[in-house]
Amino acid sequence: MNIGIVGYQGDVSEHVELLEKLDRQYKREINVVLVKSVKSLSTVSGLIIPGGESTTMYRLIKEFGLFDAIRQRGLEGMPIMGTCAGLIIISNDDPNERVRSLGLLNVQVRRNAYGRQAESFFEEIDIDGIGKFNAVFIRAPQIEKWNNVTVLAKYDGMPVMVKDGNIIGLTFHPELTEDPRIHEMFLDNIRRGRDVSTGDIDWPLYDYV
Ligand code: GLN
């Protein structure tokens, strides 16, 4: 199974490492593809848009023709997970912002909502279907408005992990921990090839000790 990571900028290698760990330990038959062109996008069954700098990432995916192509694949049902800057890219446009977003997830986010880099923090959150998870927030955005999305986790009363069918968005960085459960959940969505918003999926399929 080919899993793509938008590969221009940001914490790409951390996502690669976590996917490769899952591949080695749990025999998930994953082939990681760094997506930098429409051609490479066409080979993948699911896509991760990593954290980084959303203004830069937006310019690059636009420049290389991926903006419309990712949007199209997302609308067709391909699973997409956006983490932090990646969430900003898949969200709805905030008219005050410099980043144009794909509008795949019906949330509006405020960039850098918790302050500068130095205000980054760790927090234990509780994720529906997963349980306690150590979340790393780095110059994180905040989901300020949301509509018709399933909220999977909150911090300080605000959603930090949401999904809508094939699209999942997180304001934090699961790739910066050793804990692969969120990536595992994402892979299960792809493998089962169906809408996770219908519920009744008994993930995670494995116990992590
Ligand atoms: N503040 C960054 C942005 O707006 C996101 C930070 C991150 O991905 N860690 O793009």
Boltz pocket constraint, residues with backbone or C-beta under 6 A from the ligand:
constraints:
  - pocket:
      binder: B
      contacts: [[A, 50], [A, 51], [A, 52], [A, 53], [A, 54], [A, 55], [A, 83], [A, 84], [A, 85], [A, 86], [A, 88], [A, 111], [A, 112], [A, 138], [A, 139], [A, 140], [A, 141]]
      max_distance: 6.0
